[in-house]
């Protein structure tokens, strides 16, 4: 973890500079009548869930009414964002790729550090599948367009297989778990906290995690309208980073709050936290954009999205500038 500290220090420094650059915009916003801020989140959106629970956003955006909307997975959240039902939300690496390829009007505005250990490809303890090559001819559950979808793409490739060698079964997390438990699928690609819940339940074996396959980076996306309210984005980033710092310093209470919201056992939540590094929110760097471009290219090469895309085209930066491709 020590090796990660310079990265986190740099992120915090960037956040400080970002917030400073928004002072003028913040003053202008304060003079107006702030409208409702609609935030989309998932059960696995740990920091957003705690932000909602702690009410810290009220301190960073005083006087702004906030509506929280829960979604089962990232693709559904981004569909809502694209049609204006929400303005801001957190998803994994793949949903924005599918959304951009479909021409959805949305923007990357922030990111957390990668969490490759927080997703996995699961099989039953007694399964004959003992390697990624053993996935050939198997039915594998995953949420289409999710981070687990990309994990599966990479697992198939690493196993020396073609995508056509497997049968993907596209299901949202709850349905995928039911199919997995009754034996309707041979394996299940999934992320935390669903992964942790299944693991603590004891009737799974981890065939592979994201380590060496997928960075499993979390991204914050926003509507076009919200990108024009820079002070609000600065406040959101500051509130999310403060929430993460609180969680790191108060892990026991953080675990209980998350468990109460998600309806999960504490053992499951502690497993999630074991795999979660400190996660301040910062802007996308060129290296992160390049990694996300690899995700997009993998889906394009397999024909899983309708056309190739350039991720940098929808990366927002303070002041309305776009991140230059490097």
N, C-alpha and C positions, 0 to 999 in steps of 0.2 A: 504493500500500500504506500510505502514511503516514496517509491518512484513516481507515484501519481500526484504527489503533493505539488510539484511545480506546475503541473497542468491546472490543478484546481486554483492555485494562486493566480495564474495567468487569467483564468476565467473570471475570478473575482475582480481582478484589476480591470478587465474589459468591461464587466458589469458596471464598475464604478464610473469609468469613462462614458459608458453608454448613458447612464442615468444623468451624468453631468450635461451631456449634449442635449438632453431633453428638457432642461430647465425652462427655456423660453417657451417651448411648446406646452409645457405644463401650466405656465401662467396663462397662456391663451385659453387652454381648455377649462381652467378654473372659472374664467369669465362667462363661459357658456352654460347651458343647461344640460348636464350629462344625461345620456339616455341609458337604457338598460344594457348591461353587458351579459351576453349569453355564452356560457362556457360548457363545452361538451367534455365528458370524461368517461372512463371505463373503470371496471372493478380493479384493473391492474394499474391504474393511474395513481400510484402511491402518493406522490407529492400533491397532486390536485385534490385527492380525497382528504388528506390532512389539512390542506389549505382551507377547504370547505369546513371541516370539522372545527378548526381552531379559530376561524373567522378573521384571519390575519389580513385578508384582502380589504376588509373595511378600514384598516389603518393606512393602507397604501392607496386606496381609491375611495376616500371618504365621500359620502353622498351619492355614490354610484350604485344603483340597485343591480344585483347580480342574480341571474337565473341559472341554475345548474341542471344539466340534462345528461342522464346516464345512457350509455350505449353498450351493446354486448361486445363490440370489437371496433377496430379502427376504420374498416371500410364503411360501416354504417355511419360512424361519426363524421367522416369526411363528406359523405353524401349529403348529410344534413348541413354541414358547413357550406358546401357548394350552393345549396338552394336557399341559404340565408336563415336557416332555423337556429344555428349557433354561429358565433363569430370567432371562437378560439377553442383549441382542444389539443390533446396529446395523443400521439399514435406511434406505432413502430415504424420500421424502415420501409415496408412494402406498400401500405395504403396510399402514401402520397404519390408513389410511382404510378399506380393504377389510376389514381384520380387525375394526375397530370396527363397521362396518355389518353384519357377520356375527355380531355378538354375542360376539366373543372377549373373554375376561377378561384384559386386559393394560393397561399404563399407559406413557405417555410420561414419562421421568424426566430426560432430558438431551438436549442438541443440540450440534452443531458449527456454525460459520459456513457460510453458503450457498456452493455451488460451481457456479454456473451454466455455467461453461465445461467442466465435467467430464462432460457428457453431450451427445449430438449425434444428429442424424438424418442417416444416411449413404446415399449412392447410389453407383453405379459411376461411374468417371471419364467414361465415354462415354454416360452416361444422358441421355435427352432431358428429364429433369426438371431444370429450372433455377430453379424458384421453388416456394414452398409451394403455390401454386395448381395447380401441375403434378402434385400428388399425387392429383388427382381420377381415380378409376377404377383406382388402383394398389393392389397388395398390399404391405402393410408389416408387417415382423416386429417384435415387441416382446414382452417378458415381461409377461403379464397381471398387473395390480396392482402393477407396479413403477414407479419414478420415470420410466422411459422411456415407460411407458404415459401418464402425465400429460404428458410432453413432447410426445408424439404428439397428444394431445387439443388441446393449446395450438397446436401447429403447424397442425393442420387448421383450427382457428378463425381463426388469423391469416391463413391462406391464403384466407379467405373461403368456406370449404367447410363442408358439413354432415358429421357423423360418418358418415352413410350413404353419403357420396361415396367412401369408401375401404373397402378390405377388410383389417381387421387380422388378422394371422396370429400367434397367440399361441404363442411358443416360448421356452424358456429360452436364455440367451446362447449356449452352444455350438451348439445346434441352429439358432438363428437365424443365426449366422455361416455355418454350412454351407449353409443355404437361400439366404442372400444370395449367397454365392460361386458357387453353381451356377445362379443366376438364377431360383430358384423364387419369390423375392419381388423387388419393385422397389426397396425401401428398407428401412432397418433403424434403429430407434430403440434407442440403447444408451448405457451409462455406462462410465466408467473402472473397471478397467483394460482391459476388452474393447474399448472405443472406441480407446484408445491403441494397443493391439496391432494392431487393424485399420488404423489410420492409419499406423503405422510400416511395416506390410506393404505399403503403397503402392497398393493396388487399390481405394481408396475416394475419394470426394469428399464434403466436408462441405456438406450443404445448409443446415443451421442448427444452432447450438448452443443451449444453454439460455438464453443471454443474451437477455433480453427476453421469454422464454417461460416459464421455470421457474427458481425459486431453486435447486432441486436441493439441498435441505437434508438433512443426515444427522441421524437421530434415534436415541437410545438408548431402548429399551423394556425393561420389566421385568414379571415376574409380580407378582400381588397379594402373594404371600408375601415377595418380595424388598423390596417397598416398605415392609414392616414392619420391615426390617432396615436402618435408616437409616445406621448406621455402615458397613455393607458398601457401600452406595451412595456414601457420602462417600469411602471408600477407592478405589472404582472410578473416580470422577471425578478424584480426585487422581492416581491412577496413569496414567490416560489423558492428562491434561494434562501430566504429567511426561514421558510418552512422546513426545507431540507436540513439546514443547520440546527433547527430546534429538534428535528427527529434524530439527528446524530447524537445530540446531547441528552435526549430523553427517550431512549430506545424502548424502555418498558412501557411508558405511557403511549408512545407512538404506535407500538404494536397493539395495545389494547384498543385504541381509537380506531385503527384500521380494521381490526377484527370485528369490532362492534358494527362498523359500517357495512363491511363486506359479508358478514355472516359466516366468517371463517374461524376455525379454532386457532388458539394462540400458537400451537406448534406449527401450523401452516404459515402463519404470518412471520414467525421467527425464522423459518426456513427461507422465506422471501427476503428478509432483511440480511441474512447471511450472505446472500448472493448480490446484494445491492451496495455498490460503492457510494461514497459521498457524491451527491448529484446536483451541484449548483447549475443553474440555467445560464447559458451563454449563447452568443450568436454562432452561426455555422462558419467554420474555418474552411479554407481551401481543401485541407486534407479530408474533412468530413464530407464536403461536397463530392470529392473524388471517390470516396468510399460509397456514397449513395449513388453515384453514377454507375458504379459496378453492379449495384443491385438492379438498377434500371436496365442496364445492358444485358444482364442475365435473363431477365424476363422477356426482353425484346428478341433475343437470339432464339428463344424457345417458342416464340409466337404467342406468348401468354398475355401480352399487351398488344393493342392494335397497331402501334407504330413506335419507332425509337423516339426517345425524348432526350432533352438536354436539361438536367436537373437545375443547373445554375440559372436557367431562365425564370424560375419562380422562387429564387432565394432573395428574400427581402433584407435590406440593410438600412440602418439609420439614415435619415435624410432622403430616402427613396432611391438610393444607389443600389445597383445590382452587384453581386459578388462576381468579380472577373474570373473567368476560367483560367486555371493555371496548370 
